Structures are given as structure tokens and as C-alpha cells.
Amino acid sequence: MWTQRIKTGLVTTTAAASLLLLAACGPSPSPAGSSGAPPTSATPSASASSTPSQTATTTPSPSATATSAAPAAPALCKAASLTATTDATGGGAAGSVYEKLILTNSGATNCVLEGFAGVSLTADASGDPIGEPAARETTTPVTRIELAPGKSAWAEIRYTQAGNYGDCTRVSAAGFRIYPPNDTASLFVAEPHDACSNAGIKLLTVTAFQAV
């Protein structure tokens, strides 16, 4: 009886030892869910290795897309680029003479004439005005007139005879001193008249300029 039990125990012990030996010699199990293949390094794609000049989108420069600047507006007409004449064919009535003051653009570019001229009688081309300057006649509306080179605009001057005023201190004037609108330089038109040197007597009136 005891001999049989000892044999059975030895067989069992030997079998268990064999299983342990086989387990120790076998390969280690891989962790669940992991791949047995070793990790490989990522290889850059062909597009990533391209140079910026091959893949970048060209952006137009500001100079290529900017619109052209609008042309500058014409400047005001100044005495330096104008010539002045008068036309006395308008006639007269009740001791007054009506005539046209004509300004012509003698420059090389367009200019703008708008408003009233300053008009006075003067002793000569370089002399001071005599008496009162022309009063503005506002019945004619002010308009903006663009004068191309060689083109003209006109205003009406009314001259009242100095002899109509008993208190007039008469002085001979050689012509008109003309100041274009918004200008401090003047032009001279030779046209003899009697002037009144004392203040308060207005012999002249002038309208706003009109296009010819």
C-alpha cells in the first residue's frame, strides 16, 4: 500500500517539474493588443521634402494690384497764367457803361475760375487803386468754370460816369486793376476813365464769372 502511494506521488511531482521547465524555456508572451513587429521610424513624405519655392503660392505684390491714383483736380486760375481784356460793346444807359471783363487761360494746364474778380480803377499798371473797388452784383449765380488752355470766361463790369456825382473828386485813371478770384496777384487792363478819389462813391460793379 505505502509503496503504491510513493510511486504515484513521484509521478505527479515529476510531471509538474517537467511543465515548469517547459514554461521557463518557451518565449515570453506578448502584451495583449500589442503588435509583435518592432516600431519603425516615420519616413518624410515627398511633399514634406519639397522646397518652399516649389509648394508656396505666389502672392501678388501691392504694386501689381493697386489701382492707379485718380488724377489731381485742376488748380485755381491765377494771375500768372491768365490774360485780361475788356469788351465795351455792351453799350450803356443812364450815365453807365456796361462791358465784359474777359479772362483767358494762357497756361499749359486746365484751371478753375469761380466767383468774383476784384476790380478797381488805377493810375497806371503798377499804381495803387483809386477810390472804392467794384461792388459785387449778385444777381448772376456763382458757377465753377474749368478753363482749358486758350479758353475764356467773362464777367460784366458796369462803370458809372464820375460826372454823375457832384461831390466826386475827379482823378484820371489809366485803366482797371484786376484780381482773379481767390488771388492776391493782379492784372492790368489799359482803359482810361475818370475816377473819384474820395471814399464812399462806388463807380464800379462786377458780376460773377460765366462760361463763354
Buried (B, 14 or more C-beta within 10 A) or exposed (E): EEEEEEEEEEEEEEEEEEEEEEEEEEEEEEEEEEEEEEEEEEEEEEEEEEEEEEEEEEEEEEEEEEEEEEEEEBEBBBBEBBEBBBEEEEEBEEEBBBBBBBBBBBBEEBBBBBBBBBBBBBBEEEBEBBBBBBBBBEEBEBEEBBBEEEBBBBBBBBBBBBEEBEEBEEBEBBBBBBBBBBBEEBBBBEBEBBBBBEEEBBBBBBBBBBEE
